[in-house]
Amino acid sequence: MDFYAIKFMATSTLTSETFVGYLFGKKKQEPTFNVAVLTKNKLSQYKLPDIKKEYINFKSDIDLLSYNLSKDKKAATLNRQFKAYFFTTLKKYGLDIISTKLFLATQDGDPFVLKAIISDILQDWGSDTNIKLIAEKFNYEDLTWISSAIRNGDEGSYEYLKRADVVDAVEVFPVIDPLDGYPIIKLDVGDPIYVLEISNKDTKKVKTSIEGSLISKELIPGSDYMFLKVDLGDGLIGKTVIQKNLKVSIDNYKLEYSRKKREEMLEEDHEKIIGDIAEEILGRKPFNNTKMSSADIILIFSFSIIGILFIILLGLWLGAF
């Protein structure tokens, strides 16, 4: 066994929120994960991924669900907070330590330990939870889209395009702009990107460019490539493999607008988030204010004078005795 994959779904007995997600990794390495949370009134609007699906298909469903929730104004804030909480909790336990615990519990086939770990992670958010989970064991040869990349170098990276979760996806390729383009590795989920649809895989004939939105990106182990999934609109999903150091064509105005909207939403979250979670989301100390008003200075100075006078009077009083 080289890798573990944990698929879970949980419901809070306190808040009635539903948590769903996956963790994937190996022994003594940081896990990769994606999670989502839905309130009771949102469950009717979104289809929950089936944890009985194979990990790759389940992962694809979670990534798409997470992307769609990020565009839902009423659900986006809650999900950003939950992702930050989840990551902060993993860091608290130690990313490599918790990954090793998940690996060993999967290796031993112990669902009770796995449920206990997931329950501990969710405890501070949802209190007691009812958890369903399925763990899968993988060897390198089981994951051809990983092993091929490691074994064959760059050519093996294109095995990602044959993954089960993207069999029906449209093959596309980003519009490259080596001079004025934006580094592909710096794009975030939800950012706009121009792609060309490859209509004939044999001749690589392409159509006019399409503006899509990034659903997910994955660094391919053992290579200099990334695997991208792109929202093409009308329910179509695009897939591509691209070198991670290339620059791609984007609409700078739309990219700035997308980033600005995210920043505005983060500012709205500011008062609702405390402690370490706020630092993870906002990238700064939430309650740190280094500026001092003139009133503060006068107040401090007054107390200092009073303190000095008190010490002098105390000294004179003691000296009298």
Rosetta blueprint (number, residue, H / E / L):
1 M L
2 D L
3 F E
4 Y E
5 A E
6 I E
7 K E
8 F E
9 M E
10 A E
11 T E
12 S E
13 T L
14 L L
15 T L
16 S L
17 E L
18 T E
19 F E
20 V E
21 G E
22 Y E
23 L E
24 F E
25 G E
26 K L
27 K L
28 K L
29 Q L
30 E L
31 P L
32 T E
33 F E
34 N E
35 V E
36 A E
37 V E
38 L E
39 T L
40 K H
41 N H
42 K H
43 L L
44 S L
45 Q L
46 Y L
47 K L
48 L L
49 P L
50 D L
51 I L
52 K L
53 K L
54 E L
55 Y H
56 I H
57 N H
58 F H
59 K H
60 S H
61 D H
62 I H
63 D H
64 L H
65 L H
66 S H
67 Y H
68 N H
69 L H
70 S H
71 K L
72 D L
73 K H
74 K H
75 A H
76 A H
77 T H
78 L H
79 N H
80 R H
81 Q H
82 F H
83 K H
84 A H
85 Y H
86 F H
87 F H
88 T H
89 T H
90 L H
91 K H
92 K H
93 Y H
94 G L
95 L H
96 D H
97 I H
98 I H
99 S H
100 T H
101 K H
102 L H
103 F H
104 L H
105 A H
106 T H
107 Q H
108 D L
109 G L
110 D L
111 P H
112 F H
113 V H
114 L H
115 K H
116 A H
117 I H
118 I H
119 S H
120 D H
121 I H
122 L H
123 Q H
124 D H
125 W H
126 G H
127 S L
128 D L
129 T E
130 N E
131 I E
132 K E
133 L E
134 I E
135 A E
136 E E
137 K E
138 F E
139 N L
140 Y H
141 E H
142 D H
143 L L
144 T H
145 W H
146 I H
147 S H
148 S H
149 A H
150 I H
151 R H
152 N H
153 G H
154 D H
155 E H
156 G H
157 S H
158 Y H
159 E H
160 Y H
161 L H
162 K H
163 R L
164 A H
165 D H
166 V H
167 V L
168 D L
169 A L
170 V E
171 E E
172 V E
173 F E
174 P E
175 V L
176 I E
177 D L
178 P L
179 L L
180 D L
181 G L
182 Y E
183 P E
184 I H
185 I H
186 K H
187 L L
188 D L
189 V L
190 G L
191 D L
192 P E
193 I E
194 Y E
195 V E
196 L E
197 E E
198 I E
199 S E
200 N E
201 K L
202 D L
203 T L
204 K L
205 K E
206 V E
207 K E
208 T E
209 S E
210 I E
211 E E
212 G E
213 S E
214 L E
215 I E
216 S E
217 K E
218 E E
219 L E
220 I L
221 P L
222 G L
223 S L
224 D L
225 Y E
226 M E
227 F E
228 L E
229 K E
230 V E
231 D E
232 L E
233 G E
234 D L
235 G L
236 L E
237 I E
238 G E
239 K E
240 T E
241 V E
242 I E
243 Q E
244 K L
245 N L
246 L L
247 K E
248 V E
249 S L
250 I L
251 D L
252 N H
253 Y H
254 K H
255 L H
256 E H
257 Y H
258 S H
259 R H
260 K H
261 K H
262 R H
263 E H
264 E H
265 M H
266 L H
267 E H
268 E H
269 D H
270 H H
271 E H
272 K H
273 I L
274 I L
275 G H
276 D H
277 I H
278 A H
279 E H
280 E H
281 I H
282 L H
283 G L
284 R L
285 K L
286 P L
287 F L
288 N L
289 N L
290 T L
291 K L
292 M L
293 S L
294 S H
295 A H
296 D H
297 I H
298 I H
299 L H
300 I H
301 F H
302 S H
303 F H
304 S H
305 I H
306 I H
307 G H
308 I H
309 L H
310 F H
311 I H
312 I H
313 L H
314 L H
315 G H
316 L H
317 W H
318 L H
319 G H
320 A L
321 F L
